[in-house]
Amino acid sequence: MAETLKKGSRVTGAARDKLATELKRKYDSGASIRALAEETGRSYGFVHRMLSESGVSLRGRGGATRGKSKAATAAGS
């Protein structure tokens, strides 16, 4: 994002559409919501909401999972 938005400023109209398109493009190419939030100076929730409004299919959470895997649980039944 060439220009970072002033924190807390309202984003409407064409500027909002442009931001949503850019966030969607970067998210689809692998950027995380947290990275996009830091880059734009906006909150995680704001970026998440913009992506959701854009119709993006959000990725699942990464990292380690706790407990038995679904496959192990199903095999044990």
C-alpha positions in Angstrom: 0.0 0.0 0.0 1.7 3.1 -1.2 0.0 5.4 1.3 -0.9 4.2 4.8 -4.2 5.3 6.0 -4.6 7.5 9.0 -5.5 5.3 11.9 -9.1 5.5 12.7 -10.0 7.4 9.6 -13.2 6.4 7.8 -12.7 4.7 4.5 -15.6 5.1 2.1 -16.6 5.0 -1.5 -14.0 4.5 -4.2 -11.2 4.5 -1.7 -12.8 1.7 0.2 -13.3 -0.3 -3.0 -9.7 0.3 -4.0 -8.4 -0.8 -0.6 -10.6 -3.9 -0.6 -9.3 -4.9 -4.0 -5.7 -4.4 -3.0 -6.2 -6.3 0.3 -7.9 -9.2 -1.6 -5.1 -9.4 -4.1 -2.4 -9.5 -1.5 -4.3 -12.0 0.7 -4.9 -14.3 -2.3 -1.2 -14.2 -3.0 -0.3 -15.4 0.5 -0.1 -12.4 2.8 -1.6 -12.9 6.3 -4.3 -10.7 7.7 -1.9 -9.6 10.5 0.7 -8.6 7.9 -1.9 -6.7 5.9 -3.1 -4.9 9.1 0.4 -3.9 10.0 1.1 -2.7 6.5 -2.0 -0.6 6.3 -1.9 0.7 9.9 -5.4 -0.7 10.4 -6.7 -3.3 12.9 -6.9 -7.1 12.3 -10.7 -6.8 12.6 -10.9 -4.1 10.0 -8.8 -6.1 7.5 -10.8 -9.2 8.3 -14.1 -7.4 7.7 -12.8 -5.9 4.4 -11.8 -9.3 3.1 -15.1 -10.8 4.2 -17.0 -8.0 2.4 -15.0 -8.6 -0.7 -16.1 -12.3 -0.8 -12.7 -13.7 -0.1 -12.6 -17.3 1.1 -10.6 -16.9 4.3 -7.9 -19.5 5.0 -8.1 -21.6 8.2 -5.8 -20.9 11.1 -2.4 -22.4 10.8 0.0 -23.7 13.4 -0.2 -26.7 15.7 -3.5 -28.2 16.7 -4.2 -29.8 20.0 -5.6 -33.2 20.8 -6.2 -36.1 18.5 -6.5 -35.6 14.7 -9.9 -36.2 13.1 -8.4 -39.1 11.2 -7.2 -40.8 14.3 -10.5 -40.2 16.1 -12.5 -41.6 13.2 -10.2 -44.7 12.9 -10.6 -45.4 16.6 -14.4 -45.5 16.5 
